[in-house]
């Protein structure tokens, strides 16, 4: 499902083979909120780049749509339990 602003989300781009979704350096993988379609946040696609740190928590970075021209930015660290409850690894 495309966001209300009709920009292509990273998942759509990946499925269509659009270049520009290379993960940030350092072992990040793409994750998506399990209920991204059900949220009422306009234009939010629900994707984040994430990797586990030494404590087992997740360091996240933004995963902007390549159509916006934005760069991935640090988003902090989320506890393992909360992150895994709400996010799942996106399939390539």
N, C-alpha and C positions, 0 to 999 in steps of 0.2 A: 504494500500500500504506500502510495506517495504521500508526503506531508501535505497539509492544506495549501502551502505556498507553491506547490507543484514542482519543487526542486527535486532532483533525483537524489535518493538517499544512498549511502555507501553500499548497502545490500543490493539495491537495484543495479548500481554501477558494476559491482563485482559480478553479478549474474550476467550482465550484458557484456562483460569483458572490457570495460572502460579502464584505461590505464590511469594510475594516479592514486591507487589505494595501497601502496607499499607501506608496511608498518614502520613506525619509528625504530631507529636502531636500538638494540638492547633486548631483544626477545619478546617484544610486545605481540599480542594476538588480539584479533577483533572479537569483541563481545557485544551482545545486544540485550537490552532490557526485555524480560520475558513478556511484559504486557505493554510494549511500546505503542501498539495500535490502540490500546484502551485508554491511554492517557489523554488528557485534554490540553496538553501543552502544544500550542500551535507551532508547527515547523520542526518539532523535535523528532529526530529519527531513532533515537534510543541507542546509538552505537558509541562505544568507547574502545580505545586501545587499552589493554591491561596486561600486566605481568605480575607474577608473585614475587614478593621480596623475601629476604632471609627469615622473617618472622611468619611467613605464610599468608600475609595480607596482600592486597592488590594495589599496586601503583597504577593509576589510571592517567590517560591522556585523552584529550578530545579527538574525535574522529570526524572532522568536518567534511561535508560533501565537497568533492573536488570541483563541483560547479560553482562554489562560492569563492574559490581561490585562497581560502584560509589555511593556515598551518596548524598542525597538531600542537596543542599546548598542555603543559602539566595540569592535572586536576586533583592531585593529592593522593592520599592513601586511604583505602576503604578496608574495614575489617573483613576477613575471609567469610565469616558467617553471613553478614548482611549482603556482601557482594554476590556470593553464590546463591543466596536466596532469591535475588532479584535479576541476576544476569546469567546468560548462558553463552557459550562460545558460538560465534556465528560460523556457519559452514561456508567454505570457499566456493 
